[in-house]
Amino acid sequence: MRKRIWTQEKLDEAKKLLETLSASKAAVVMGVKSKNCILGALFREKIRNGYTPPANSPWAVTKKYRRDFEKIERYYDKHKRSW
């Protein structure tokens, strides 16, 4: 099992910093690599606490811009496999 880097105290501190600072400035204050470290940690905690993204969200929709998407979709439908 991996060592847990984000303790509850650090998450609470990040939440307090994000109330007043931007994510990138909060990352500098906390001494982490980037703003995405903080945002990802807070989102993972949110998911652990039972949050599920809404189904009609534009970011939760499957992207169908790939050229061979229909071919892949037919293959999975034909063979009854999941993504």
N, C-alpha and C positions, 0 to 999 in steps of 0.2 A: 504494500500500500504506500502511495506517495505521501510525503510530508505535506500537511496542509499549510499553505503559505498565507492565505487570507483568514486570519482569525476573526472572531466576532468583533473584537475591539477595533481592528483595522477597518472592517467594513463600516462600523459606526462612525469612525473618524472620516472615512471617505464620504459618507452620506452628509456629514456636517460640512465638510469642505465644499461639496458640490452645491450646497445651498447658496454659497457666496462666491465661489470661484468657478471658472470654466474647468472642464475635464482635464485639459492639458496642463493648466496651472496647478490643479490639485495633484496631478501625477508628479510634477516637479517638487511640490511641497512634501509629498509622501516618499519620494525617492524611488518610484517605480519606473519601468522602461517607457511606457507610453500611456496616453489617455485610454487606449483600448484595454489595457490591463485593468483599470478601475471599472470601466463600463462593463466589461465582460464579467468580472467578479460579482458586481452588483446584479447583473442580469441572471447569472447562474443561481445566486441566492434567491432571487425572485421566483425562478422556476422551481427550486427546491421547496419553496413555501406554497406551491400550488397554483401559480400563475400559468395560464395557457393563452397563447396569442389568439386573437379572434380569427375565425376561419375566413372572414371576408376581408382581411387585411391585405393590401397590395404586396406586402413583403412575405406573406405566407403562401402565395400562389405559386404553383409549379411554373417554371419558366419554359415556354414552348418556342424559344427562338432558335434552338438548334436545328440544323438542316435535316438531320435524320431522325427527328423526334417521333414522327408518325410511324416510321419503320420500327423503331425500338418499342413504341407503345403497342403496336400490333403483335410483336414478338412476345411481350410480357402477357398480353391478353390471351394469346393463343396457348401459351404454356402454363398459364395460371400461376405466374410467379409475381412476387411483390417487388417493389422498387428496392 
